[in-house]
């Protein structure tokens, strides 16, 4: 019952609280169901564990399946540890202590770069330990020696299948034989086994083009090959030694009381450790990325309403969601803005930073730039894997651009997957039938994309890029909204005024709120009243500006100027925010001189 409850808790945690993490893990690998892919994985130490880990990770595409898989693996680890402990004579009162390795692994997986292959390697190592118990018995000397020789001979095979976790197996067998026989022969056998395992790794280092560090700690247990957290070694040590240490604990009479105390301590301690193992800022980013990937625009806005985003990655996701929901120009300043970075974060060569601008470029119709960012993100994956999500985006961009040969090459690759196969076949059918223009997404974005063949993209002049995009197709209202919001976030009212007349082609029913606030602010700086304004400014906007100015003239540091409702205005962004104050001060100094 305790194992069952533990499994249910693990499944609920990953399936409800950390669903986005499962998507994050799945999107940075592409498991192919062909022999060539299997051979590629098996060509390095730990290949079998890596292959099984990637096979299971692909099911994270359906978060419920991913949560169930993690629950089963966590329970399997706990059960195997306990079976080993029972084989060594552990008292049943200490059953709750067998959860320690599983809890440690759960906490360790708070690092999003821990790969499932480590979990699989642990289970395979424990399974080999159990098998060793199964074949060992009270046989005579010849069979006893034969078993030891056979084990020594299989160490290289075990290393090639599960990787450095072979050291767990060798260490466990050495300690087990020493505790069982307590002889010099057992000590010699253990020493020879450990030395031989190290020699096997050193021999592989001479023939494989991998650093010695990776061959000893892992090639595919962690996404970043050059770094290995100490928690991995701690888990390996505990999983190896705990089954040998539990039998040494004293026998108890009141087993129920001891078990309940152990459960309480593990539950409280485990919850505290797991809760502090997950970086909330990092997982906030992962959740935003998941919601963008699944196009849950409403949930992105709701999430931002609960907690204001502050980093360019998060802010850009919120602004994209507002644009997709048709709310960007009205609600731009309802949320924290950090300049133009909140629309187009600066490009960085890693696997996550390019994702928000890639999505923004795609939906704007800047298809070439979306493809470039997707390609750069895929090539930046530290362990050099491919990405199902990014490969799919590259295919979509090539279909829109009419590069069907390139798209078909990638589609043939996705046909060798489980969860992308159906989509790949659908895209091939669209291409072969010549119905790309009839597709509601492809056809729309194809009409939006830049038509000029000789065109130089400049990410430092995004307003000009957006202006050219809108002028060539006035149906692309999202491009106009991004253009105007870009100028507002840059606090460039001169260019805002220059581009504003293009709004007549955007077919707004009314002047959006953010534009009204910018227009009325400029008018009052040059006129003494609101009379004679050439725009249809709502009375509520004029009244709010009057109140804002009164407060601002009395005290520029009044906290109410930064709090809603005044804080959710262009005026607050322009005058009250730190960058706005600096810009205003420079303008005043310029006027003085």
VOGU-3710 file (C-alpha; in Angstrom, 3 decimals, decimal comma):
1> xxxxxxxxxx> 0,000/0,000/0,000  2,843/2,362/0,809  4,475/1,743/-2,573  1,124/2,189/-4,292  0,485/5,509/-2,544  3,996/6,627/-3,405  3,435/5,781/-7,062  0,138/7,668/-7,116  1,839/10,688/-5,536  4,623/10,651/-8,138
11> xxxxxxxxxx> 2,113/10,334/-10,984  -0,034/13,205/-9,690  3,008/15,398/-9,160  4,322/15,014/-12,698  0,914/14,762/-14,349  -0,591/17,870/-12,756  2,068/20,087/-11,190  4,958/19,471/-13,616  3,251/18,644/-16,883  5,290/21,311/-18,641
21> xxxxxxxxxx> 8,544/19,607/-17,590  7,493/16,421/-19,363  6,904/18,426/-22,541  10,287/20,108/-22,081  12,051/16,742/-21,886  10,208/15,323/-24,891  10,825/18,280/-27,173  14,613/17,999/-26,958  14,929/14,516/-28,378  13,636/12,695/-31,448
31> xxxxxxxxxx> 13,359/8,926/-31,019  13,375/7,100/-34,362  12,027/3,585/-34,759  14,682/2,201/-37,099  17,740/-0,017/-36,779  20,151/2,760/-37,726  19,046/4,818/-34,722  19,413/1,771/-32,456  22,904/1,094/-33,776  23,888/4,716/-33,219
41> xxxxxxxxxx> 22,833/4,583/-29,573  24,463/1,204/-28,963  27,794/2,413/-30,337  28,707/4,145/-27,063  28,891/2,953/-23,428  25,501/3,071/-21,726  23,761/2,760/-25,080  21,028/0,374/-23,964  20,043/2,552/-20,986  20,085/5,602/-23,246
51> xxxxxxxxxx> 17,978/3,875/-25,911  15,375/2,677/-23,403  15,351/6,095/-21,721  14,676/7,890/-25,007  12,060/5,303/-25,967  10,166/6,011/-22,741  10,700/9,778/-22,915  8,908/9,998/-26,255  5,691/9,052/-24,435  5,928/12,335/-22,519
61> xxxxxxxxxx> 4,228/13,743/-25,623  1,080/12,610/-23,793  1,716/13,964/-20,258  -0,533/11,394/-18,587  1,548/8,575/-20,043  4,748/10,321/-19,017  3,551/10,739/-15,433  2,587/7,057/-15,233  5,976/5,993/-16,596  7,831/8,060/-14,009
71> xxxxxxxxxx> 5,610/6,658/-11,258  6,324/3,070/-12,345  10,063/3,684/-12,559  10,135/5,332/-9,118  8,231/2,461/-7,519  10,398/-0,093/-9,347  13,537/1,543/-7,925  12,128/1,421/-4,405  10,963/-2,195/-4,730  14,316/-3,360/-6,097
81> xxxxxxxxxx> 16,188/-1,681/-3,250  13,922/-3,408/-0,757  14,231/-6,806/-2,448  17,999/-6,522/-2,223  17,736/-5,508/1,424  15,456/-8,474/2,195  17,860/-10,840/0,442  20,478/-9,574/2,875  18,162/-10,082/5,875  16,672/-6,631/6,545
91> xxxxxxxxxx> 13,877/-6,317/9,132  10,445/-5,459/7,686  10,158/-2,513/10,101  12,681/-0,644/7,965  10,680/-0,976/4,768  10,036/2,827/4,558  13,784/3,466/4,394  13,869/1,754/0,996  12,168/4,866/-0,412  15,266/7,017/0,191
101> xxxxxxxxxx> 16,896/6,435/-3,252  13,585/7,088/-5,027  13,056/10,311/-3,086  16,600/11,410/-3,856  16,080/10,686/-7,548  12,791/12,586/-7,486  14,562/15,595/-6,030  17,446/15,207/-8,481  14,998/15,323/-11,381  14,206/18,851/-10,292
111> xxxxxxxxxx> 17,152/19,610/-12,565  15,508/19,663/-16,003  18,710/18,423/-17,630  18,652/15,044/-15,892  17,811/12,446/-18,532  15,672/9,369/-18,034  18,587/7,171/-19,105  20,050/7,637/-15,605  16,885/6,267/-14,042  16,934/3,323/-16,446
121> xxxxxxxxxx> 20,625/2,656/-15,784  19,949/2,553/-12,035  17,169/0,012/-12,507  19,278/-2,153/-14,800  22,145/-2,073/-12,294  19,829/-3,141/-9,456  18,333/-5,857/-11,662  21,832/-7,254/-12,275  22,470/-7,206/-8,510  19,271/-9,186/-7,942
131> xxxxxxxxxx> 20,281/-11,653/-10,652  23,642/-12,108/-8,927  21,769/-12,997/-5,725  19,642/-15,439/-7,688  22,577/-17,382/-9,099  24,575/-17,326/-5,866  23,954/-20,001/-3,274  25,607/-22,677/-1,205  27,292/-24,353/-4,170  30,681/-25,921/-3,952
141> xxxxxxxxxx> 34,031/-24,337/-4,619  34,151/-24,998/-8,408  30,780/-23,355/-9,075  31,645/-20,592/-6,622  34,783/-19,721/-8,549  33,045/-20,163/-11,898  30,394/-17,611/-10,892  33,023/-15,075/-9,936  34,988/-15,574/-13,141  31,790/-15,257/-15,181
151> xxxxxxxxxx> 30,910/-12,027/-13,384  34,362/-10,555/-14,033  34,087/-11,441/-17,721  30,673/-9,787/-18,051  31,769/-6,450/-16,559  32,730/-4,965/-19,980  29,353/-6,003/-21,415  27,504/-4,495/-18,467  29,492/-1,283/-18,857  28,652/-1,068/-22,539
161> xxxxxxxxxx> 24,948/-1,613/-21,840  24,320/0,626/-18,828  27,378/2,878/-18,632  29,215/3,971/-15,463  26,492/2,469/-13,240  28,496/-0,723/-13,706  30,621/0,596/-10,831  27,534/0,262/-8,617  27,245/-3,400/-9,552  30,922/-4,132/-8,982
171> xxxxxxxxxx> 30,960/-2,302/-5,643  27,802/-4,056/-4,461  29,074/-7,530/-5,391  32,392/-6,805/-3,698  30,751/-5,660/-0,431  28,208/-8,480/-0,577  30,830/-11,218/-0,965  32,969/-9,684/1,769  30,050/-9,460/4,218  28,915/-12,991/3,355
181> xxxxxxxxxx> 32,210/-14,881/3,503  34,500/-12,510/5,438  37,633/-14,013/3,932  40,779/-12,798/2,250  39,561/-14,425/-0,943  36,403/-12,316/-0,922  38,453/-9,207/-0,238  40,776/-10,074/-3,111  37,836/-10,756/-5,403  36,252/-7,403/-4,577
191> xxxxxxxxxx> 39,504/-5,551/-5,088  40,130/-7,286/-8,408  36,573/-6,509/-9,536  36,865/-2,790/-8,812  40,318/-2,523/-10,402  39,140/-4,474/-13,427  36,088/-2,221/-13,898  38,300/0,866/-13,771  40,661/-0,772/-16,254  37,754/-1,418/-18,627
201> xxxxxxxxxx> 36,828/2,270/-18,553  40,439/3,307/-19,143  40,667/0,887/-22,056  37,539/2,426/-23,596  39,104/5,860/-23,184  41,927/4,793/-25,497  39,555/3,776/-28,307  36,634/6,191/-27,906  36,697/9,913/-28,608  35,189/10,882/-25,271
211> xxxxxxxxxx> 36,823/12,615/-22,304  37,780/10,297/-19,475  35,436/12,281/-17,205  32,409/11,307/-19,317  33,381/7,648/-19,463  33,540/7,492/-15,671  30,415/9,499/-14,784  28,203/9,241/-17,900  27,859/10,125/-21,518  24,084/10,302/-21,623
221> xxxxxxxxxx> 22,873/10,536/-18,020  22,905/14,341/-18,140  22,150/16,746/-20,997  25,364/18,765/-20,553  28,280/16,352/-21,087  30,906/18,608/-19,515  29,092/18,847/-16,173  27,842/16,265/-13,739  25,970/17,160/-10,495  27,213/15,558/-7,316
231> xxxxxxxxxx> 23,671/14,359/-6,591  24,097/11,641/-9,199  27,035/10,103/-7,347  25,136/10,364/-4,056  22,144/8,483/-5,490  24,384/5,764/-6,899  26,149/5,378/-3,560  22,929/5,230/-1,521  21,245/2,770/-3,903  24,314/0,543/-3,676
241> xxxxxxxxxx> 24,975/0,651/0,064  21,460/0,927/1,517  20,524/-2,741/0,863  23,716/-3,739/2,668  23,248/-1,331/5,589  19,573/-1,984/6,395  20,269/-5,544/7,631  22,796/-4,112/10,101  20,129/-2,075/11,906  18,969/-3,620/15,197
251> xxxxxxxxxx> 15,889/-5,807/15,236  12,837/-4,159/16,817  9,707/-5,500/18,448  7,336/-2,588/17,849  7,614/-2,688/14,063  4,441/-0,669/13,432  5,606/2,242/15,585  9,052/2,257/13,946  7,467/2,107/10,486  5,089/4,998/11,230
261> xxxxxxxxxx> 7,919/7,159/12,556  9,999/6,351/9,475  7,105/7,197/7,182  6,501/10,524/8,927  10,180/11,497/8,797  10,537/10,517/5,142  7,303/12,244/4,136  8,202/15,552/5,780  11,863/15,428/4,793  11,109/14,265/1,259
271> xxxxxxxxxx> 8,506/16,954/0,699  10,886/19,641/1,933  13,815/18,401/-0,181  11,726/17,975/-3,331  10,098/21,358/-2,853  13,500/23,041/-2,640  14,964/21,109/-5,564  12,889/22,866/-8,220  13,934/26,378/-9,221  10,648/28,354/-9,440
281> xxxxxxxxxx> 12,084/30,910/-11,885  13,358/28,227/-14,209  10,142/26,237/-14,094  8,113/29,380/-14,660  9,988/29,766/-17,944  9,387/26,114/-18,831  5,666/26,487/-18,150  5,390/29,562/-20,366  7,169/27,678/-23,134  4,803/24,725/-22,727
291> xxxxxxxxxx> 1,724/26,949/-22,945  3,094/28,623/-26,075  3,851/25,251/-27,642  0,323/24,019/-26,970  -1,160/27,403/-28,009  -3,016/27,921/-24,742  -3,083/31,686/-25,152  -5,815/32,278/-22,593  -3,944/30,352/-19,895  -0,803/32,385/-20,578
301> xxxxxxxxxx> -2,717/35,591/-19,935  -4,318/34,143/-16,797  -0,900/33,069/-15,517  0,497/36,578/-16,093  -2,483/38,104/-14,299  -1,723/35,986/-11,232  1,984/36,823/-11,233  3,521/39,558/-13,333  6,273/38,332/-15,678  9,579/40,182/-15,491
311> xxxxxxxxxx> 12,059/38,477/-17,819  12,104/39,011/-21,602  11,368/35,315/-22,202  8,202/35,390/-20,096  7,104/38,847/-21,225  7,463/37,932/-24,896  5,254/34,869/-24,357  2,590/37,043/-22,704  2,733/39,638/-25,475  2,427/36,915/-28,117
321> xxxxxxxxxx> -0,599/35,498/-26,305  -2,178/38,963/-26,159  -1,580/39,399/-29,890  -3,072/35,994/-30,729  -6,127/36,871/-28,639  -6,429/40,319/-30,257  -5,681/42,151/-26,988  -2,101/43,372/-27,433  -2,808/47,012/-28,309  -5,402/47,346/-25,552
331> xxxxxxxxxx> -3,668/45,496/-22,722  0,014/46,019/-23,493  0,653/47,989/-20,303  -1,534/45,815/-18,100  1,604/43,725/-17,707  5,202/44,487/-16,884  7,194/45,534/-19,952  10,972/45,662/-20,258  11,282/47,479/-23,546  11,428/45,962/-27,002
341> xxxxxxxxxx> 13,026/42,875/-25,421  9,520/41,958/-24,322  8,480/41,622/-27,958  11,655/40,206/-29,472  14,166/38,859/-26,907  17,784/39,143/-27,967  19,149/36,117/-29,756  21,279/33,790/-27,642  22,934/30,598/-28,760  21,168/28,126/-26,499
351> xxxxxxxxxx> 18,290/25,709/-26,890  15,583/27,698/-25,077  16,065/31,445/-25,649  15,267/31,333/-29,401  11,884/29,648/-28,854  9,690/32,715/-28,037  11,015/34,864/-30,911  10,745/31,826/-33,192  7,041/31,514/-32,359  6,524/35,272/-32,724
361> xxxxxxxxxx> 8,244/35,406/-36,105  6,225/32,425/-37,301  2,835/33,890/-36,466  3,834/37,299/-37,812  4,699/35,756/-41,158  8,479/36,194/-40,849  8,874/32,577/-41,877  12,569/32,648/-42,789  13,501/34,091/-39,418  11,316/31,561/-37,602
371> xxxxxxxxxx> 13,097/28,757/-39,457  16,510/30,228/-38,640  15,732/30,486/-34,927  14,311/26,951/-34,855  17,415/25,599/-36,564  19,746/27,492/-34,221  17,875/26,229/-31,144  18,053/22,638/-32,380  21,763/22,833/-33,118  22,372/24,296/-29,638
381> xxxxxxxxxx> 21,026/21,207/-27,817  24,050/20,284/-25,638  23,973/16,507/-26,185  23,521/16,967/-29,951  20,082/15,355/-30,152  17,362/16,466/-32,536  14,048/17,959/-31,471  10,646/16,787/-32,621  9,087/20,157/-31,931  11,791/22,162/-33,711
391> xxxxxxxxxx> 11,977/19,757/-36,640  8,252/20,169/-37,074  8,619/23,965/-37,124  11,400/23,729/-39,729  9,106/21,586/-41,877  6,244/24,060/-41,571  8,489/26,953/-42,627  9,750/25,046/-45,656  6,211/24,139/-46,697  5,133/27,786/-46,475
401> xxxxxxxxxx> 8,173/28,894/-48,475  7,503/26,257/-51,128  10,704/24,313/-50,395  8,870/21,014/-50,629  11,956/18,876/-51,309  13,527/19,958/-48,018  10,226/19,511/-46,199  9,804/15,990/-47,581  13,286/15,033/-46,346  12,377/15,992/-42,782
411> xxxxxxxxxx> 8,918/14,466/-43,098  10,403/11,104/-44,023  12,400/11,304/-40,793  9,311/12,122/-38,699  7,508/9,167/-40,264  9,906/6,980/-38,282  8,532/8,315/-34,976  5,529/7,275/-32,900  3,785/10,550/-32,144  4,778/12,670/-35,155
421> xxxxxxxxxx> 4,078/10,003/-37,811  0,423/10,877/-38,332  1,168/14,595/-38,636  4,007/13,889/-41,101  1,725/11,844/-43,334  -0,882/14,609/-43,290  1,702/17,174/-44,397  2,944/14,922/-47,178  -0,623/14,564/-48,415  -1,062/18,361/-48,429
431> xxxxxxxxxx> 2,143/18,813/-50,434  1,369/16,074/-52,956  -2,193/17,347/-53,469  -0,947/20,906/-53,975  -3,288/22,247/-51,286  -0,813/24,336/-49,288  -2,628/27,577/-50,108  -5,928/26,038/-49,008  -4,594/25,198/-45,553  -5,917/27,823/-43,069
441> xxxxxxxxxx> -2,496/28,342/-41,424  -0,119/27,752/-44,320  -2,180/29,784/-46,753  -2,492/32,718/-44,363  1,194/32,804/-43,411  2,254/32,335/-47,034  0,360/35,506/-47,888  2,021/37,330/-44,970  5,633/36,368/-45,631  8,145/38,738/-47,147
451> xxxxxxxxxx> 7,871/38,581/-50,937  11,171/40,245/-51,822  13,810/37,765/-52,955  16,748/40,025/-52,096  16,086/41,120/-48,526  18,371/41,723/-45,559  16,823/41,144/-42,149  17,981/43,408/-39,306  16,988/42,604/-35,733  18,169/46,074/-34,654
461> xxxxxxxxxx> 15,570/47,745/-36,896  12,528/45,669/-36,123  10,138/48,577/-36,688  11,230/48,807/-40,319  10,943/45,036/-40,731  7,425/45,098/-39,296  6,462/48,120/-41,377  7,545/46,422/-44,613  5,677/43,298/-43,564  2,428/45,201/-42,954
471> xxxxxxxxxx> 2,619/47,419/-46,048  2,828/44,429/-48,376  -0,292/42,843/-46,818  -2,738/45,003/-44,866  -4,536/41,876/-43,629  -1,582/41,219/-41,308  -2,909/43,318/-38,444  -0,642/41,524/-35,981  2,369/43,046/-37,778  0,900/46,540/-37,354
481> xxxxxxxxxx> 0,189/45,945/-33,662  3,733/44,741/-33,069  5,034/47,750/-34,992  3,117/50,268/-32,882  3,804/48,506/-29,610  7,480/48,309/-30,530  7,644/52,106/-30,848  5,744/52,588/-27,592  8,051/50,230/-25,737  11,018/52,037/-27,232
491> xxxxxxxxxx> 9,409/55,307/-26,068  9,877/56,638/-29,576  6,804/58,853/-30,041  8,206/60,443/-33,168  8,197/57,165/-35,057  4,911/56,192/-33,422  3,373/59,284/-35,012  4,976/58,475/-38,352  3,526/54,968/-38,471  0,179/55,711/-36,830
501> xxxxxxxxxx> -1,593/56,791/-40,059  -1,122/53,237/-41,380  -3,683/52,197/-38,778  -6,510/53,058/-41,153  -5,631/49,893/-43,082  -5,653/47,746/-39,931  -9,457/48,067/-39,665  -9,753/48,690/-35,914  -13,273/49,295/-34,597  -11,838/51,824/-32,164
511> xxxxxxxxxx> -8,478/53,304/-31,301  -6,773/50,766/-29,002  -6,197/51,852/-25,404  -2,385/51,988/-25,587  -2,542/54,172/-28,692  -5,088/56,496/-27,069  -2,827/57,009/-24,077  0,141/57,884/-26,287  -1,889/60,232/-28,489  -3,576/62,117/-25,657
521> xxxxxxxxxx> -0,270/62,498/-23,817  1,329/64,122/-26,857  -1,686/66,396/-27,374  -1,669/67,720/-23,825  2,046/68,469/-24,003  1,333/70,874/-26,855  -2,179/72,112/-25,968  -3,832/73,424/-22,846  -7,001/71,310/-23,088  -8,454/68,240/-24,731
531> xxxxxxxxxx> -10,531/70,263/-27,169  -9,806/69,974/-30,850  -8,144/66,552/-30,732  -8,339/64,946/-34,205  -8,790/61,459/-32,738  -11,714/59,734/-31,058  -10,261/59,528/-27,572  -12,534/58,009/-24,943  -13,540/60,374/-22,051  -12,319/57,813/-19,522
541> xxxxxxxxxx> -8,810/58,052/-20,955  -8,821/61,852/-20,704  -10,089/61,752/-17,117  -7,460/59,227/-16,086  -4,695/61,331/-17,654  -5,908/64,365/-15,708  -5,739/62,432/-12,447  -2,332/61,001/-13,354  -0,877/64,438/-14,129  -2,205/65,893/-10,870
551> xxxxxxxxxx> -0,547/63,129/-8,855  2,648/63,320/-10,878  2,998/67,088/-10,428  2,533/66,779/-6,669  4,958/63,891/-6,175  6,758/62,057/-8,958  7,550/59,225/-6,558  3,950/58,663/-5,475  3,516/54,846/-5,193  0,034/55,043/-6,731
561> xxxxxxxxxx> 1,626/56,085/-10,036  3,217/52,648/-10,304  0,213/50,694/-9,026  -2,989/49,900/-10,931  -4,815/51,597/-12,485  -2,215/54,311/-13,195  0,622/51,813/-13,295  -1,081/50,030/-16,190  -0,703/52,960/-18,557  1,750/54,202/-21,143
571> xxxxxxxxxx> 2,201/57,347/-19,029  3,531/55,352/-16,093  5,795/53,363/-18,392  7,054/56,580/-20,006  7,543/58,736/-16,916  7,556/56,634/-13,748  9,500/53,481/-14,590  13,247/53,687/-13,997  14,150/53,796/-17,668  11,391/56,300/-18,261
581> xxxxxxxxxx> 12,757/58,563/-15,509  16,232/58,415/-17,009  14,927/59,248/-20,458  12,799/62,100/-19,080  15,813/63,479/-17,194  17,942/63,430/-20,332  15,211/65,273/-22,221  14,981/67,943/-19,513  18,760/68,416/-19,528  18,668/68,706/-23,316
591> xxx> 15,995/71,423/-23,084  18,043/73,292/-20,442  21,152/73,325/-22,595
//
